[in-house]
Amino acid sequence: MSEIAAEKSGKFTEKDRKSAAPIRLYGLLFDPATRSLKQQDGTSVPLRAQSAEVLGLLIEANGEIVTKDRIIARIWPDTYVTEDSLLKCIADIRRALGDTDRSRLQTLPKVGYRLALAQQTSHAARAGRVGALPILAAVVCMLVMALWWIWPWPAPNTLADKPRIAVMAFDDFSAGNDKGYLSDAIAEGLITELARFPTIAVISRTSSFTYRNNQATIGTIGEELRVHYVLEGSQQKAGDSLRITAQLIDTRTGAHVWAETYDRKIGDFFSMQEEIVRGVVAVVADIVVSRPLPASDLKQVTALRYFLESKGSPDSRAQIEDRFALGDKALDADPDSEWGYLIHSWAHRHMAVFFSTPEEKSVHLAKSEEFADKAIEIAPKNYFGHWVRARVQSERGDHEASVETYSRAISLNPSDSHLLVSSSSPLLYTGLFDEGLAVIDRALDLDPKHADWFHWQRAWALWELRRCDDALAAFGRMSKIYGGAHRMLAATHACLGQKAEAVAALKVYLQDNPDATLAAEAEKLRKTWPNPPSVERWLQDMAYAGMPN
């Protein structure tokens, strides 16, 4: 009986594992008993404990495919983790095995992973592998995988096994100059909190909020967003009083499956939000939440209101100065909450990237990180502070640290599609191409009405994987190709050997960037892109497309 069959039958024991001989794997030795990886001379190869457990499971599979769900269930049986934890382990194993071309640890898109064992010489691992039946099974598996890719399947829905919820923008029946901000705060907070439950999939706000002031029926919303439930409601602020009404609707029947109205003081905003979360998860996921209600007061809600007003990307230094002013107001309202620090952190990061000289940039990045760290210290579960910090790390070229910080941010808000897609950049910069593509595809699934630039980012990941036909198809899904995206489009055509199309695409880019040269491109990228093979390939494609020397 193979080890994977033994495990499935419940007969694979810890004793079996400890009695197994060391396994030779690509010039290294893996000890099943200690879950350690060593060189031939006995020198340890760095491998985190969880990564070693994943490697052990892949070895036990004897070259068979292991699904992602099975790995997560085996390695993290009693802990909720996002797929990013698995992706980090896969990247760790590839580094340890020297798997630069991903031929040793293979990714099977939409399925899982397979460890190629061509150089594995353990007798135990080879036992039972002789004969025609395993070969036939492998051939059948390859045919099935081929059919999977060529068959015209409908749009992927990777979270179809979970209840899917769309939280709509709440109606605002208040009066005053803060109309709209508090209602959005309710909905955005509900999205974030609900998304933390691993058995629920929550659609990104950028899709659900497109139905604001829209007369679409619940059934139409359910079909367009591929959701089972819609959570909608309203709020009305009068003086220091606040009324919130919420209702959960089954999109398949139109039935109201839960509804509640809350009449409280505005300072009870966060506790009301938590009570809505409890009501929803009790119905949708049969979960009873027993954690304490969050404390809140009027000054914290006031600071949150300034944070919501500051959101969005400013178009000038003057607009960023306005953001700094809002940050000061938030800090004056409540210096003990994270909101004012988050405003300043985001504004400094934006100033550094778009409106600073090289000397100013380092100063603003340092300020951004300082404010982000303060926000994280006050509110470690607020994903936004981790997000800004991850972007600062990436701007500095510390992409590996950025990957780790992004992972923390995503664990705190798995539904934000913009967070997911932006997290793909440090993954792609550091050569984690499959992982970068996977996180982009998660964002597309959670945000059916996603922005065009998601496809631009996806084209980059596909170009890195040399799936250039698919990269070109990604550009074809954009309603409008931005000027800057034409450079990536030129590289895609160059990858496909389409000379005329590559030249035409780069010509559009050069209209807005007439000073672009190969020399300047090389100097910049070799400082910011820590993956020499990708840089050299990019420069070759730019030269092919006609970028001046």
C-alpha positions as CSV (number, residue, x, y, z in Angstrom):
1,M,0.0,0.0,0.0
2,S,1.4,3.4,-0.9
3,E,1.8,6.0,1.8
4,I,-0.8,8.2,0.4
5,A,-3.3,5.3,0.2
6,A,-2.4,4.4,3.8
7,E,-3.1,7.9,4.9
8,K,-6.5,7.9,3.1
9,S,-7.4,4.6,4.7
10,G,-6.4,5.8,8.1
11,K,-3.6,3.3,8.4
12,F,-0.6,5.6,7.9
13,T,0.8,6.2,11.4
14,E,3.5,8.3,13.1
15,K,5.3,5.0,13.5
16,D,5.3,4.5,9.8
17,R,6.7,8.0,9.3
18,K,9.5,7.6,11.8
19,S,10.6,4.2,10.4
20,A,10.9,5.6,6.8
21,A,14.4,5.9,5.5
22,P,15.8,9.4,4.5
23,I,14.8,10.4,1.1
24,R,17.2,11.7,-1.5
25,L,15.6,14.7,-3.3
26,Y,17.3,16.8,-5.9
27,G,20.7,16.4,-4.3
28,L,19.3,16.9,-0.8
29,L,18.2,14.5,2.0
30,F,14.8,14.8,3.6
31,D,14.3,12.9,6.9
32,P,10.6,12.0,7.4
33,A,11.2,11.4,11.1
34,T,12.5,14.9,11.9
35,R,10.9,16.7,9.0
36,S,14.4,18.2,8.2
37,L,16.1,18.9,5.0
38,K,19.9,18.6,4.7
39,Q,22.7,18.7,2.1
40,Q,24.8,15.6,1.4
41,D,27.4,16.7,4.0
42,G,24.8,17.0,6.7
43,T,24.4,20.8,6.6
44,S,20.9,21.9,7.4
45,V,18.9,23.6,4.6
46,P,16.8,26.4,6.0
47,L,13.1,25.4,5.9
48,R,10.3,26.6,8.2
49,A,8.5,24.0,10.3
50,Q,5.2,24.4,8.4
51,S,7.0,24.3,5.1
52,A,8.8,21.1,6.1
53,E,5.4,19.6,6.9
54,V,4.0,20.5,3.5
55,L,7.1,19.1,1.8
56,G,6.6,15.9,3.8
57,L,3.0,15.6,2.7
58,L,4.0,16.1,-0.9
59,I,6.7,13.4,-0.7
60,E,4.2,11.0,0.9
61,A,2.0,11.6,-2.1
62,N,4.6,9.8,-4.3
63,G,4.2,12.1,-7.2
64,E,0.5,12.3,-7.1
65,I,-1.4,15.6,-7.0
66,V,-2.3,17.0,-3.6
67,T,-5.2,19.5,-3.4
68,K,-4.8,22.8,-1.6
69,D,-7.7,21.9,0.6
70,R,-6.1,18.7,1.7
71,I,-2.8,20.4,2.5
72,I,-4.5,23.1,4.6
73,A,-6.6,20.5,6.4
74,R,-3.5,18.4,7.2
75,I,-1.1,21.1,8.1
76,W,-3.5,23.6,9.8
77,P,-6.3,21.3,11.1
78,D,-7.5,23.5,13.9
79,T,-6.5,27.0,12.7
80,Y,-8.1,29.3,10.2
81,V,-5.5,30.4,7.7
82,T,-5.8,32.1,4.3
83,E,-4.4,30.5,1.1
84,D,-1.5,32.9,1.5
85,S,0.0,30.8,4.3
86,L,0.2,27.9,1.9
87,L,1.6,30.0,-0.9
88,K,4.4,31.1,1.5
89,C,5.2,27.5,2.3
90,I,5.3,26.6,-1.4
91,A,7.7,29.4,-2.1
92,D,9.9,28.4,0.9
93,I,10.1,24.8,-0.5
94,R,11.0,26.0,-4.0
95,R,13.8,28.1,-2.6
96,A,15.1,25.2,-0.6
97,L,15.0,22.8,-3.6
98,G,16.5,25.3,-6.0
99,D,13.3,25.1,-8.1
100,T,13.8,28.2,-10.1
101,D,11.8,27.0,-13.1
102,R,9.0,25.4,-11.0
103,S,9.6,22.0,-12.6
104,R,10.3,20.2,-9.3
105,L,7.3,21.5,-7.3
106,Q,4.6,21.9,-9.9
107,T,1.5,24.0,-9.6
108,L,-1.7,22.5,-11.0
109,P,-3.9,25.6,-11.5
110,K,-7.3,25.3,-9.8
111,V,-6.3,21.9,-8.3
112,G,-3.2,21.8,-6.1
113,Y,0.5,20.8,-6.2
114,R,2.6,17.9,-7.3
115,L,6.2,17.1,-6.3
116,A,8.1,15.6,-9.2
117,L,10.1,12.7,-7.8
118,A,12.3,11.8,-10.7
119,Q,15.5,12.1,-8.6
120,Q,13.9,10.6,-5.4
121,T,15.8,7.4,-4.6
122,S,14.2,6.1,-1.4
123,H,13.2,2.5,-1.7
124,A,10.1,3.1,0.3
125,A,9.0,5.9,-2.1
126,R,9.5,3.6,-5.1
127,A,7.7,0.6,-3.7
128,G,4.6,-0.3,-5.6
129,R,5.2,2.1,-8.4
130,V,6.2,-0.5,-11.0
131,G,3.6,-1.7,-13.5
132,A,1.4,-0.4,-16.3
133,L,-1.6,0.7,-14.1
134,P,0.2,3.8,-12.5
135,I,1.4,4.8,-16.0
136,L,-2.1,4.5,-17.4
137,A,-3.5,6.5,-14.5
138,A,-0.9,9.3,-15.1
139,V,-1.8,9.4,-18.8
140,V,-5.5,9.6,-18.0
141,C,-4.8,12.4,-15.5
142,M,-2.9,14.4,-18.1
143,L,-5.7,14.0,-20.5
144,V,-8.2,15.2,-17.9
145,M,-6.0,18.2,-17.1
146,A,-5.7,19.0,-20.8
147,L,-9.5,18.9,-21.3
148,W,-9.9,21.1,-18.2
149,W,-8.0,23.9,-19.9
150,I,-9.5,23.6,-23.4
151,W,-13.1,23.1,-22.4
152,P,-15.2,26.2,-22.5
153,W,-16.0,26.3,-18.8
154,P,-18.1,29.2,-17.4
155,A,-16.4,32.0,-15.4
156,P,-14.6,30.6,-12.4
157,N,-16.2,30.7,-9.1
158,T,-13.5,29.5,-6.7
159,L,-15.6,30.2,-3.6
160,A,-18.7,28.4,-4.8
161,D,-18.6,26.0,-1.9
162,K,-19.2,28.8,0.6
163,P,-22.3,31.0,1.2
164,R,-21.6,34.2,-0.7
165,I,-22.8,37.6,0.6
166,A,-23.0,41.0,-1.0
167,V,-23.2,43.9,1.5
168,M,-24.8,46.8,-0.2
169,A,-24.2,50.5,0.4
170,F,-26.6,51.5,3.2
171,D,-29.1,54.2,2.6
172,D,-28.5,57.4,4.5
173,F,-31.6,59.3,5.8
174,S,-29.5,61.7,7.8
175,A,-29.1,65.4,7.2
176,G,-26.0,67.5,7.5
177,N,-22.6,67.7,5.8
178,D,-21.5,64.3,6.9
179,K,-24.3,62.6,5.0
180,G,-23.1,59.4,3.3
181,Y,-19.9,58.9,5.3
182,L,-21.5,57.1,8.3
183,S,-23.6,54.8,6.1
184,D,-20.6,53.8,4.1
185,A,-18.7,53.1,7.4
186,I,-21.4,50.7,8.4
187,A,-21.3,48.7,5.2
188,E,-17.5,48.7,4.9
189,G,-17.1,47.6,8.5
190,L,-19.6,44.8,8.0
191,I,-17.8,43.6,4.9
192,T,-14.5,43.5,6.7
193,E,-15.8,41.7,9.8
194,L,-17.9,39.2,7.8
195,A,-15.0,38.4,5.5
196,R,-12.9,37.2,8.5
197,F,-15.2,34.2,8.9
198,P,-13.5,31.5,6.8
199,T,-16.8,29.7,6.0
200,I,-18.3,32.8,4.3
201,A,-17.3,34.6,1.1
202,V,-18.0,38.3,1.0
203,I,-18.0,40.3,-2.3
204,S,-15.7,43.3,-2.5
205,R,-17.3,46.7,-1.8
206,T,-16.2,47.9,-5.3
207,S,-18.7,45.5,-6.8
208,S,-21.5,45.7,-4.3
209,F,-21.4,49.5,-4.0
210,T,-22.0,49.9,-7.7
211,Y,-25.7,49.2,-7.0
212,R,-26.0,52.4,-5.0
213,N,-29.2,54.2,-6.2
214,N,-29.7,51.4,-8.6
215,Q,-33.1,49.8,-9.1
216,A,-31.8,46.3,-9.8
217,T,-33.9,43.5,-8.3
218,I,-32.4,41.2,-5.6
219,G,-32.6,38.4,-8.1
220,T,-30.5,40.4,-10.6
221,I,-27.9,41.3,-8.0
222,G,-27.7,37.7,-7.0
223,E,-27.1,36.6,-10.6
224,E,-24.6,39.4,-11.5
225,L,-22.5,39.0,-8.3
226,R,-23.0,35.3,-8.0
227,V,-24.2,35.6,-4.4
228,H,-26.7,33.7,-2.2
229,Y,-27.5,36.6,0.1
230,V,-27.7,40.4,0.0
231,L,-27.3,42.4,3.2
232,E,-28.9,45.9,2.9
233,G,-30.1,48.5,5.2
234,S,-30.2,52.2,6.2
235,Q,-29.1,54.6,8.9
236,Q,-30.4,57.8,10.2
237,K,-28.5,60.1,12.5
238,A,-30.4,62.8,14.6
239,G,-28.3,64.7,17.0
240,D,-26.4,62.1,19.1
241,S,-28.9,59.3,18.3
242,L,-28.5,56.8,15.6
243,R,-31.0,54.3,14.1
244,I,-29.6,51.4,12.0
245,T,-31.9,49.0,10.1
246,A,-30.5,45.9,8.4
247,Q,-32.0,43.0,6.6
248,L,-30.6,39.8,5.0
249,I,-32.3,38.6,1.8
250,D,-32.0,35.2,0.1
251,T,-31.4,36.1,-3.6
252,R,-32.8,32.8,-4.8
253,T,-36.2,33.3,-3.2
254,G,-36.4,37.0,-2.3
255,A,-37.2,36.0,1.3
256,H,-36.1,38.1,4.2
257,V,-34.2,35.6,6.4
258,W,-33.1,38.1,9.1
259,A,-33.9,41.7,10.0
260,E,-33.2,44.0,12.9
261,T,-33.5,47.6,13.9
262,Y,-31.1,49.3,16.4
263,D,-31.8,52.6,18.2
264,R,-28.8,53.7,20.2
265,K,-26.5,56.6,20.8
266,I,-24.0,57.3,18.0
267,G,-21.1,56.4,20.3
268,D,-22.5,52.8,20.2
269,F,-21.7,52.6,16.5
270,F,-19.2,49.8,16.6
271,S,-21.2,47.6,19.0
272,M,-24.3,47.9,16.7
273,Q,-22.1,46.9,13.8
274,E,-20.9,43.8,15.7
275,E,-24.5,42.9,16.6
276,I,-25.4,42.9,12.9
277,V,-22.4,40.6,12.2
278,R,-23.6,38.2,14.8
279,G,-27.1,38.1,13.4
280,V,-25.9,37.4,9.9
281,V,-23.4,34.7,10.6
282,A,-25.9,32.9,12.9
283,V,-28.2,32.6,9.9
284,V,-25.7,32.0,7.1
285,A,-23.1,29.9,8.8
286,D,-24.8,28.7,11.9
287,I,-22.1,30.4,14.0
288,V,-22.7,31.8,17.5
289,V,-20.3,34.6,18.3
290,S,-19.5,35.0,21.9
291,R,-16.7,37.6,21.9
292,P,-17.2,40.9,23.8
293,L,-18.9,43.8,22.1
294,P,-16.3,46.3,21.0
295,A,-16.0,49.5,23.0
296,S,-16.6,52.8,21.1
297,D,-17.6,56.4,21.8
298,L,-18.5,59.5,20.0
299,K,-14.9,60.8,19.6
300,Q,-13.8,57.5,17.9
301,V,-16.8,57.7,15.5
302,T,-15.9,61.3,14.7
303,A,-12.3,60.3,13.9
304,L,-13.6,57.5,11.7
305,R,-15.8,60.0,9.8
306,Y,-12.7,62.1,8.9
307,F,-10.9,58.9,7.8
308,L,-13.7,58.1,5.4
309,E,-13.7,61.6,4.0
310,S,-9.9,61.3,3.3
311,K,-10.2,58.1,1.3
312,G,-9.5,58.1,-2.4
313,S,-6.4,59.1,-4.4
314,P,-5.5,62.8,-4.4
315,D,-4.5,64.3,-7.7
316,S,-2.2,67.1,-6.5
317,R,0.0,68.2,-3.6
318,A,-2.7,70.6,-2.6
319,Q,-5.2,67.7,-2.3
320,I,-2.7,65.8,-0.2
321,E,-2.3,68.8,2.1
322,D,-6.1,68.6,2.6
323,R,-5.6,65.0,3.6
324,F,-3.1,66.0,6.2
325,A,-5.6,68.6,7.6
326,L,-8.2,65.8,7.9
327,G,-5.6,63.7,9.7
328,D,-5.0,66.5,12.2
329,K,-8.8,66.8,12.7
330,A,-9.1,63.1,13.4
331,L,-6.2,63.2,15.9
332,D,-7.7,66.2,17.6
333,A,-11.0,64.3,17.9
334,D,-9.5,61.1,19.2
335,P,-5.7,60.8,19.6
336,D,-6.2,57.3,21.1
337,S,-7.8,55.7,17.9
338,E,-6.0,54.7,14.8
339,W,-7.9,56.8,12.2
340,G,-5.8,60.0,12.2
341,Y,-2.6,58.0,12.0
342,L,-3.9,56.0,9.1
343,I,-4.8,59.3,7.2
344,H,-1.3,60.7,7.7
345,S,0.3,57.4,6.7
346,W,-1.6,57.1,3.5
347,A,-1.1,60.8,2.6
348,H,2.7,60.5,3.2
349,R,2.9,57.4,1.1
350,H,1.0,59.0,-1.8
351,M,3.2,62.1,-1.6
352,A,6.3,60.0,-1.7
353,V,5.2,58.0,-4.8
354,F,3.6,60.7,-6.9
355,F,4.7,64.2,-5.9
356,S,8.2,64.0,-4.4
357,T,11.8,64.4,-5.5
358,P,14.1,61.4,-4.7
359,E,15.3,63.1,-1.6
360,E,11.8,64.0,-0.4
361,K,10.6,60.4,-1.2
362,S,12.7,58.8,1.4
363,V,11.5,61.3,4.1
364,H,7.8,60.8,3.2
365,L,8.2,57.0,3.1
366,A,9.8,57.1,6.6
367,K,6.9,59.3,7.9
368,S,4.3,56.9,6.3
369,E,5.9,53.9,8.0
370,E,6.0,55.8,11.3
371,F,2.3,56.6,11.2
372,A,1.4,53.1,10.0
373,D,3.3,51.6,12.9
374,K,1.5,53.8,15.4
375,A,-1.9,52.8,13.9
376,I,-0.9,49.1,14.0
377,E,0.2,49.5,17.7
378,I,-3.2,51.0,18.6
379,A,-5.4,48.7,16.3
380,P,-3.5,45.6,15.2
381,K,-6.6,44.1,13.7
382,N,-7.2,47.1,11.4
383,Y,-6.0,45.8,8.0
384,F,-5.4,49.3,6.5
385,G,-2.4,50.0,8.6
386,H,-0.7,46.7,7.5
387,W,-1.7,47.5,3.9
388,V,0.0,50.9,3.9
389,R,3.1,49.5,5.6
390,A,3.3,46.7,3.0
391,R,3.2,49.3,0.2
392,V,5.9,51.3,1.8
393,Q,8.1,48.2,2.1
394,S,7.6,47.4,-1.6
395,E,8.4,51.0,-2.6
396,R,11.7,50.7,-0.8
397,G,12.4,47.4,-2.6
398,D,12.0,45.2,0.4
399,H,9.6,42.9,-1.4
400,E,10.0,39.9,0.8
401,A,9.0,41.8,3.9
402,S,6.1,43.3,1.9
403,V,4.8,39.8,1.0
404,E,4.7,39.0,4.7
405,T,2.9,42.2,5.7
406,Y,0.4,41.9,2.9
407,S,-0.4,38.4,4.1
408,R,-1.3,39.8,7.5
409,A,-3.4,42.5,5.9
410,I,-5.3,40.0,3.8
411,S,-5.9,37.7,6.8
412,L,-7.7,40.7,8.4
413,N,-9.7,41.6,5.3
414,P,-9.9,38.8,2.7
415,S,-12.6,40.6,0.7
416,D,-10.8,43.7,-0.4
417,S,-10.1,43.1,-4.1
418,H,-7.7,46.1,-4.4
419,L,-5.7,44.9,-1.5
420,L,-5.5,41.4,-3.1
421,V,-4.3,42.7,-6.4
422,S,-1.8,45.2,-5.0
423,S,-0.4,42.3,-2.9
424,S,0.5,40.5,-6.2
425,S,3.2,43.1,-7.1
426,P,5.8,42.0,-4.5
427,L,5.0,38.4,-5.3
428,L,5.7,39.0,-8.9
429,Y,8.8,41.0,-8.2
430,T,10.3,38.2,-6.1
431,G,9.6,35.5,-8.7
432,L,6.5,34.0,-7.0
433,F,4.6,34.0,-10.3
434,D,2.0,31.3,-9.6
435,E,1.2,32.8,-6.2
436,G,0.8,36.3,-7.8
437,L,-1.6,35.0,-10.4
438,A,-3.6,33.1,-7.8
439,V,-4.2,36.2,-5.6
440,I,-5.3,38.2,-8.7
441,D,-7.7,35.5,-9.6
442,R,-9.1,35.5,-6.1
443,A,-9.7,39.2,-6.4
444,L,-11.5,38.8,-9.8
445,D,-13.8,36.2,-8.2
446,L,-14.7,38.4,-5.2
447,D,-15.1,41.5,-7.4
448,P,-17.2,40.7,-10.5
449,K,-17.4,44.4,-11.4
450,H,-13.6,44.9,-11.0
451,A,-11.5,47.7,-12.4
452,D,-9.8,47.4,-15.7
453,W,-6.3,47.6,-14.2
454,F,-6.8,44.2,-12.6
455,H,-6.4,42.7,-16.1
456,W,-3.2,44.7,-16.7
457,Q,-1.8,43.2,-13.5
458,R,-2.9,39.8,-14.5
459,A,-1.2,40.2,-17.9
460,W,2.1,40.9,-16.0
461,A,1.7,37.6,-14.1
462,L,0.9,35.7,-17.2
463,W,3.9,37.3,-19.1
464,E,6.1,36.2,-16.2
465,L,4.8,32.6,-16.6
466,R,5.3,32.8,-20.4
467,R,1.6,32.3,-20.9
468,C,1.6,35.2,-23.4
469,D,-1.5,34.2,-25.3
470,D,-3.4,34.4,-22.0
471,A,-1.7,37.7,-21.2
472,L,-3.0,39.1,-24.6
473,A,-6.5,37.8,-23.8
474,A,-6.3,39.6,-20.4
475,F,-5.7,42.9,-22.3
476,G,-8.7,42.0,-24.5
477,R,-10.9,42.1,-21.4
478,M,-10.1,45.7,-20.7
479,S,-12.7,48.3,-21.8
480,K,-9.8,50.7,-22.3
481,I,-6.1,50.1,-22.3
482,Y,-4.3,52.9,-20.3
483,G,-1.3,54.6,-21.8
484,G,1.1,53.1,-19.4
485,A,-0.3,49.6,-20.0
486,H,0.8,49.8,-23.6
487,R,4.3,49.0,-22.4
488,M,3.2,45.7,-20.9
489,L,1.1,45.1,-24.1
490,A,4.2,45.7,-26.2
491,A,6.1,43.1,-24.1
492,T,3.3,40.6,-24.5
493,H,3.3,41.0,-28.3
494,A,7.1,40.7,-28.3
495,C,6.8,37.5,-26.3
496,L,4.5,36.1,-29.0
497,G,6.9,37.3,-31.8
498,Q,4.3,39.8,-33.1
499,K,6.7,42.5,-34.2
500,A,4.3,45.0,-35.8
501,E,1.9,44.8,-32.9
502,A,4.7,45.2,-30.4
503,V,6.1,48.3,-32.2
504,A,2.6,49.8,-32.4
505,A,1.9,49.3,-28.7
506,L,5.2,50.8,-27.6
507,K,4.6,53.8,-29.8
508,V,1.5,54.6,-27.8
509,Y,3.5,54.4,-24.6
510,L,6.3,56.6,-26.0
511,Q,3.9,59.4,-26.9
512,D,3.5,60.0,-23.2
513,N,7.0,59.0,-22.3
514,P,9.2,60.4,-25.1
515,D,12.4,60.3,-23.0
516,A,12.2,56.5,-22.3
517,T,15.3,54.6,-23.3
518,L,16.6,51.1,-22.8
519,A,19.5,52.5,-20.8
520,A,17.3,54.4,-18.4
521,E,14.9,51.4,-18.2
522,A,17.8,49.1,-17.3
523,E,19.2,51.4,-14.6
524,K,15.8,51.8,-13.0
525,L,14.7,48.2,-13.1
526,R,17.9,46.6,-11.9
527,K,17.4,48.7,-8.7
528,T,13.8,47.9,-8.1
529,W,13.2,44.5,-9.7
530,P,15.2,41.8,-7.8
531,N,14.8,39.1,-10.4
532,P,17.6,39.4,-13.0
533,P,16.1,36.9,-15.5
534,S,12.8,38.8,-15.6
535,V,14.7,42.1,-16.0
536,E,16.8,40.8,-18.9
537,R,13.8,39.3,-20.6
538,W,11.9,42.6,-20.2
539,L,14.7,44.6,-21.7
540,Q,14.9,42.2,-24.7
541,D,11.2,42.6,-25.3
542,M,11.5,46.4,-25.1
543,A,14.3,46.3,-27.6
544,Y,12.3,44.1,-29.9
545,A,9.4,46.6,-29.7
546,G,11.7,49.4,-30.7
547,M,12.5,51.3,-27.5
548,P,15.5,53.6,-28.2
549,N,18.9,52.8,-26.9
